[in-house]
Amino acid sequence: AFLCIRRWRPSLASFRRPSAAAAVVRSFNERKLDQDTTAAKTTQEHIELDVRRRKALWRCKQRGWVEIDLLMGNWAAENIPKMSEAELLDLEVIIAQENPNLLNWLLGHDTPPEELDTPTMRSMRQYVIDGKKEWTVGGNQ
């Protein structure tokens, strides 16, 4: 039997120049970093803070429980872009908590421990308890 092994050859498509759309996105991201309201002093600090914000947003939206994904994810989408580094650190501590505890704290069934009762946690609870959305149980009542 004859065995033919085909050698891999990169296509020319992998060597293309970046598209105009990629340049626009890169330009937008650079402007967004310039307009950042945090106290970061260098572009590297801006980039690191932006990466932390994206990770926190992802973690808020992808917790594994639909209820928490909706509650935390929507709050995070509205609030993370304007958070300072200290507020982001508070959020990262909150994100590290277990889902059952978070859900009880957010819905107001339990009070969070003293070390987690930060302005960030209060803002999340305010968003969930007082600002019931149409898709939540008891929303718009």
N, C-alpha and C positions, 0 to 999 in steps of 0.2 A: 504494500500500500504506500502511496506517495503522500507525504505530509508537507503541506505548504504553510510556512509561517510568514504571515504578512508583517512587514515592518511598519511601525507607526510613523507617520509623517505629519507634522503640524500643517494645518491649513493656513492659507494666507489670511483668513478672517481673524486669526488670533494675533496677527501682527498689525492690525489696523490702528490708525490714529484714534484718539478719543473723539467722540462725536461732539457736535456743538451743544447738544443737550447736557452732556457731562460737564462741559465748561461752564454752562449756565448754573448747574447745580453746585459746582465747586465755588463759583463766584458768590452764589447765594449763601452758602455755608460760611464763607469767609466774612461776608457782611454781617451775618447773624452773630458770629463771634465778636466782631467789632462793636456791635450794639448791645452786647451782654451787659447786664446791670450788676453783675457780681464784682467783688473786689479783686478778682484775679489780675495779676500784673503782666503776665506774659502769655503769648499765644499757646504755649505748651500747657500752662495752667488752665486756659480756656478749654483746650481740647480734652484734658483730663476731667474737668468738671462736666463737660458735655457728655463724655463717655459714661460717667457716673449717673448723670440724669437719664440717659437712654436705658441703662441697665435697670435703674429704679422703675422707670415707666414700664419696661418689659415685665419686670417682676410683679408690679401691681396689676397688670393686665392678664398675666398668665400664672395665677396661683394654683389653679387646678380645681377650684370650686367656682361654679358659674356665678353664684351670688356675690362672692368676694371679687371675682374678676370684674363684674359690672360696677360694683360700688367703688372699689379702690381704683380701678382702671379709669373710670370717668373722672373721679376726683383728681387723679394724678395727671391726666391729660390736660386738665384746666390749670393745675397749680405748679407742676414740676418746672415748666419753662421759666418761671419767674422766681424760683427758690434760690436763696443764698446758700453758700456752702454749709453753714451751720444747720439750716433747715433741712438740707439734703441729708446731712449726717443723722439728724433725728429720724427722718423717714427711713433711712437704711436700717436703723435699730428696730423700728416698727415692723418693717418688712420681714425681718428675721424671726418674728414671732409665729407661733403655730396658728393655722387657719381657724380651728374652733374658738380659740381665745379671741382672735381678731374679729370674727363675726359677732361674738357676744358683745365685745366692746363697742363696735361700730353701731350695732342696732340698739345699744343702750340697755341691754339685759344685765350687764356687769359693768363695773367701773374699772378702768385700766389701773394697773399698779402705779404707785407714785412716780417711779422713775420713767414711766412711759407717758405720763400725763403732761405732755409738752404742747406748745401751741400748734404744732403740726397735727398731733392726735386730736386735739380739740377742734381743729379746722375740719378734719375728716369726719368726726362725729357730728359736727354741725351740718356738714354737707348731707350726711345720710339721714339724720333724725329730722332736722327742720326743713330740708330741701327735698322732700320726697318727690321723685320723678314719676312720670306716667307709668313706667315699666316696673315700679316697685310695688310691693304689697301695701295697700292703703294710700297709694299715690293720688294726688289731686283730690283729696277729700277735705 
